[in-house]
Amino acid sequence: MALAIGSIPPAPVPLSLAGAGALAVNLSCALMLTRYRHHAGSLTRAAFLSARNDALANVSIIGAGLTTIYVRSAWPDLIVGLGIGLMNADAAREVYTTAWAEHRAAVP
């Protein structure tokens, strides 16, 4: 399966280094928010899910960069991007469900 004509894979080393730097920041945020992940409130849940998902995405980005070194294709980056989109859509659904439940409980 070929990509569109002219598609160029991302530079693997800068991609992996950017992912590693972002991982350090997002992992520290996720660790700080871990103690609040089960507290009531959609905003608390959203903050934790966002930091956790960003850290997982960063690990995937590093993997895509390392894979691109060997396969010289844009596919690893595209597949990781689709996975990140699906993961964030699921987190959005969870936060929406929690917020809707809070709204129903607050409105008589």
Protein Blocks (a to p, Z undefined) as FASTA:
>chain_A
ZZdehiacddfklmmmmmmmmmmmmmmmmmmmmmmmmpgcjklmmmmmmmmmmmmmmmmm
mmmmmmmmmnopaklmmmmmmmmmmmmmmmmmmmmmmmmmmmmmmpZZ
